[in-house]
């Protein structure tokens, strides 16, 4: 029966469904961590700092993450071609680069992190090294995940998704009672560290071959420009997320930022289907790279499935979000933020078009979209900083402009969500316009 269902659905939807089910098997433990363990040990005064701290860790890891993404297509090509000796050399090179980037991250954090912690109202000296360690292993882990993805070892990835949750839970149960935020990041780092070790075991057959030459001057020159593109894309996206979460923590009251954290623990359910599909989407989109029409249909179908899923989840949480929040530690303080759950789910649903479109373009080796996506990515944090810091421009800007900025300042969680919604809609509309323009070009080429 399963083989018939597999044949009917096709490889893409079948493996997406398999990964979705595997990831959901681990969600009970992840829900316990995010909804009970973290708010139990981290009080409302510090709970809102968890997201900006996580984004800061991700921002430190951007060079390594960009380096890993640079060779994503190459990992796929070498894997499909069975060139495992060169693949082994490539992965060693990525690790060597990660070590160099780690040194740079330590240097940057040494000067920047204390000021950042002060800005988000956190005093805990041991966080620095833990955040750097978490960012390092989190950035390196996708290199091995990409290798599993390229070889279409979706069963191994499913097992890793299931096993990662108990590793994270056990680590946090041990570490968080001593120092809550430090223990949280130790737990976050444990999952990618475990994933790296388990991926090596899964890839032992492919990586047991002797290493073959890969790196040379031509290879370095070939990928230097590609690395610059990925770095620019990751830096713009990461900077936007960091500014957004920092503004939420810095400009809003502690209880607002804590309420947003609790609300997003539920709204992240809306990312479950997308997370499973995007992993299987890349290799299939790469195979369809030459067929623009087929790739466009695949993007639209995947986006429609995710939006339908998000709408159904948002409707459900309109009725159950308040009682669920009330049940959690300090739930009487967070229940009033129930409305943020369906709102944020809707934001996630709209954003999936951007995710599938950019993934398909990267899989096809096309980066022209960066010409218009980078300005949009950078305009959003610039506007947030301008609106929230308009007082610094008093006297320098016309009174009409400062009055507008003051009226649209971030003074409550709902105003912040309006800004987030506007940014997500702008990116998705731009992607839809780019897809429509590409479809017109394909039709013109077909007539010739």
N, C-alpha and C positions, 0 to 999 in steps of 0.2 A: 504493500500500500504506500509506504514511504517513497519507494523508488518511482512509483507512478506519479505521486505528488511532486517529486523532484523534477521529473520529466515535464510535467505540466507547467510548473512555475518557471523553470529555467534556472541556470546556475546562479545568476545574480540574486534573484528573489529568494531562492532556496537557501543560499549561504547567508544572506541578510537575515532571514527568519531564524536560522540556526544560531547566529551570533546574538540576535535579539533575545531569544529564549535563554541562552547561556548567561548573558549579562543580567537578565532579570532574576535568575536563580541566586545571584549574589546581592541583589538589591535589599533584601531583608536586613542583612548585616550592615550594608552601607546606610540604610535608613536609620538603623539604631545608632550608628556613629554620628550622623549629621543632625538627627532630630532629638536624640536623647543624651548621648555621651558628651558631645561638645557643649550644649547649653547647660548640662549638669555641672561641668567643671569651669566653664568660661562664663562669667556673669554678664548681665546686660551692658555694663559699662565698657566691656572689652570685646563683646561678641561681634560687634560691627566692624572690628579691626581685622577679623579673620580673612575676609575677601581681599581688602587692599594689600595685606601681607602676602597672600597667595599670589596676587598679581605682580607684586614687587619681585617675588621669587621667580616668576615666569619671565619677567622683564630682564632679569640678570641672565637668564638662560637663552635669550634670543639668539646670540651668535651661534651657539651649539645647535639650537633647533633649526636655524636657517641653514647651517652646514649639512645637517641631516636631510632636510628637504631638498637641498641642492642635488643630492645623489639618489633621491627617491626613484626617479625614472631610470637612473643607471642601475640601481639595485634590481629593478624589474627586468631590465634588458639582460643583465648578466645572469639572473636567475632563470629566465625563460631560455636563454641560450646555453644553460648548463655550464657556464664559465665560473665554477665555484672557487678555483684557485685565485682568480683575479678578484672575485667577490670577497674572499678572505682578506686579501691585501687591502682592499678598499675599506673594509670595516675596521681593520687595524689603524688605517690612516685617520678615520673618523675619531677613534678613541684618542689618538695622539693629539689631534686638533682640539678635542674636548678638554684635554689636560691643560693645553695652553689657554683656552678660553676660561677655564676654571681659575687660573692664576689671575687673569684680568678681572674676573668677577669679584675675587677676594679684594683686589686693590680698589675697585669701584665701591664695593660695599663698605670698606673701611672708612671712606670719607662721606658717603651718602646716607648709609643706613641710620646712623644716630639721629640725623636731622629728620629723616622720614618717620622714624618711630615717635619722635617728639611731636611731629605734625599730626599724627593720627592718635595721639594721646596714649602711648604705650611705653612703659618703662620695664624692660626685661633684657638684661645684657646678654644672656645666653642665646637669644634668638638669632643673632647674626650668623654664626657658623652653621646653625641648623638650617636656616633659610638657604644659605649657599649650597649646602649638601643636598637639600631637597631639589633646588633648581638644577644642580648638576646631573643627578641621576634621572630626573624627569626629562631632561633634554636628550640624554644619551639613549634612554630606553626605546624611543621611536625608531632608532636605527635598526634594532633587532625586530621590532614590530613590522617595519617596512619590509624586512627580509621575509618574514612569515607571510606578509600580505602578498608580496611579489610571487612567492612560491605557491600561493593559494592554500596555505596550511591553516584553513579556517577552523578546523577541529582543534588544533593546538592552541590557537588564539582563544577559542571558546573556553577551553580548560583553564588557561591563564586568567581569564576574566572571572571565572568562578572561584579559583583558588586565591586570587589577590585580595578579595574582601576579608576572609578570616585572618590573613596575615596582617592587614591594616588594623582590624579590630583588636587582635591580641597585642600588637605593638602599642596601640593607644591605651588599652586597659592597663598596661604596665607603666607607661610613661606619663600619662596625663595627671594622675593623682599627685605627682611630685611638682611639676610645673605645667600648667594647663596648655598655654599657647606653644611652648617648646615641645611638649608631648604631642600636640596636634601635628606639628610639622615633621616630627620624627616618624609618626604614623604615615603621613603623606609620602615621605621618602621611602618607606619600607616597600610600598607596592611596586614602583618602578625598579627598585633594586632587585626585588624578587622576580620581576618580569624579565630583567636582563639575564639573571642566572638560569631561569627556566627556559628562556628562548635559546640560550647557548646549548642546553640539553636537547631541545627539539631540533636544532640545526646541526647537531653533532655529525650527522652523516655527510651533509653538504660541506661542512667546514673541516672535515677530517682530511681533506685532500691537501697536498703540498701547496704552499703559497706561490703564486705566479706574479711576475712583474705587472704592475698596473700604473703606478705613478711615474710620470715623466713631464718634461717641460710642456709638451703639447697638451697633455691632460690637464695640467694646472691652469694653463692659459684658457683652455676650453671652458672650464667650470668656474673660473674667477668671475666672469661677468654674470653667470647664472647665480653665483653666491651673492653678489651685490644686489641682484633683483630680489632674491628671497629675503635677504637681510632688510632691505627697504620695506618690503611688504610686512614682514614680521614686526619690525620696529614700529611702523605706523599703527598697526593693529594693537600691539602690546602697549604702546604709549596711550592710545585711546582708552583701553581697558583700565590701565593704571590710573589715569586722570579721573575717569568716571568713578571708580571705586573709592579713590581718595577724596573726591568731592563729596560723595555720599557720607563718608566717615567724618570729614573735617567740617563741612558746612551744616550738616543736620545734627539734631540732638542725638545723644547716645542711643536712646530708645528707638528712634526712627531707623538708624543704621542697623541696630540689632533686629528690629522687626523685619527689615528688608532681608537680612541674612536668613531668618527663619522662614520667611515666605518663599525665598528662592530654593530652600531645601525641598519644598514640595514641587515648585514649578520645574525643577530640573527633571522631573519625570517626563516632561515633554521632549527632552533631548534623547530619550532612550532609543526610540526608533531611528532617529537621525544618526546617532552614534554607531549603531549596528550597520546601517546602510552605507555610510560614508566610507567605512573600512573596506567593504566589498566593492564600492562604486569605482574607486581609483583604477584598479587593474582592468576592469571591464571598459571604463571610459578610455583608457590608454589603447585598448584593442580597437575601439571605434574611432580613433583619432582622425582617420581619413574620411570618415562618413559623418559629415556635419549634421545631416538631417536626423540620422539615427541617434546621435549623441544628444541633440536638442530634445527629441522625444523622450529619451531616458531621463534627462534633467527634469522635464516637466512632470513626468509620471512620478518620479521620486519625490519631487517637491509637493505635488498634489497629495500623495500618500501621507507625507509628514504633516501637512497643514490639516488634513482631515483628522489625523490622530491628535494633533494639538487642540483642535476645536472640541473634540469629544472630551479630552482631559480637562480643558478649561471649563466646559459646561458642568462636569462632575464637581469640580472644586468650588464652583459658585455656591454649592449646597453644603459641602462637607469641610471647607477650609477652616471656618471659624471653630467648629467643635474639635477638629484635629489639633489646631494650634492651642486651644484651651487645655488640652490633655497633656501637653509637654511641660517640662520644667519651666517655671515662671510664665506659664501659659496665659495667665490672666493679663499679663502685660503685652503679649504678642497677639492675642485673639483679634484685636482691633485692626490688625493689618491683613486680615483675610483677603480683602479686595486686591491686594498686590499679587496674589497667587495667580488668578486667571489672567490678570493684565500682563504679567511677565510671561505666562505661557503663550499668549497671543504674540508677544514680541519674538519669542523663540520660533514660533511657526512661520512668521514673515521672514525671519533671517535665514531660513533653510535654503531659499532660492539662491541667495548670495553664496552660501557654502557649496552647494552642488555646482553652480556655474563656475566659480573660481577653481574648484577641484578638477572639473572637466577641462578647463583651459590649460591648467598646469599639466594634466595628464597628456594633453595633446602637444605640449612643448610650446604653447603660445602665451606670451606675456604682454601683449599689447594692451590688455585691460588695465594694466598698472598705470597707464597714462591718465586714466580718469578715476580709478579707484583710490590711488594714493592721495590726491587732493581731497577727496571726500573723507577718507580716514583721518587726515590731519586737520580738516576743518572742524570736525566735531570736538576734539579736545580743546582746540583753540577757542571755539565759541564758549565752551564750558568755563575755561579759565577767564575769558573776557567777561562773561556774565557774573561769575562768582567773585571776581576781583575788580569789578568796575570802579570801586572806590579809589583805586590807585590812579585812575585816569581822570578824576575830578579836576576840572579846570583845563585839562588838555583836550577833552572832547566836548563837542557842543552839548548844551544842557538837554536838548531833545534826545540825543543819543544816550546819555547817561540815564535819563528818565526811562527810556525804553528798556535799557539793561536792568535797571532797578525793578521795573514791573515784572520782568521775566527772570528774576533771580531764583536760584535754588534755595527755597526756604522751607520746603516740606517734601516728603517722599513722593507725593503725587506730581509735583512740578518736575522732580528729577526723572520720573518715569515718562513724562511727556517729552523731555529732551531725548531720552533713550529711544523712545518710539519713533521720533522724528529722524534720528540718525539711521535706525534700522530700515525704515521705509525708504529713505533716500538711496541707500545702497541697493536695496532690492529693486526699486524702480529703475535704477541705472543698469542693473544686470538684465532686467526684462527688456529695456530699450536696446541693449547691446545684442541680446539674442534675436530680437526682431530685425535689427539691421543685418545681422549675419544671415538670417533666413532669406531676406530679400536678395542679398548677394548670391546665395546659393541658387535661388530661382533664376536670377539673371544669367548665371554661369550655365545652368541647365538648358536655357533657351539657345545659347550660342552653339 
